Amino acid sequence: MEEIKAKILEYLEGVSKEKPRVIAEKLGFKKKEVDKACSDLAKEGKIEYLYIGTSFVTLAGRDHTPG
């Protein structure tokens, strides 16, 4: 699980936000594994969930104000 969490954090460094499904596809993990890792990372305060019509994850503290 630690490897998945590390890869998710590394991936999120390069993007503004991303859907967990896309993260799973890009990193080659099962969506269920990514969902669990994202849940753990959110509890640790390392990522946040965004709900903009659908669910996204982003690094904690990142500004997503339009404009």
PyMOL commands that set and color helices and strands:
alter all, ss='L'
color gray80, all
select helices_A, chain A and resi 2-13+20-27+31-43
alter helices_A, ss='H'
color red, helices_A
select strands_A, chain A and resi 47-51+55-59
alter strands_A, ss='S'
color yellow, strands_A
deselect
rebuild
show_as cartoon
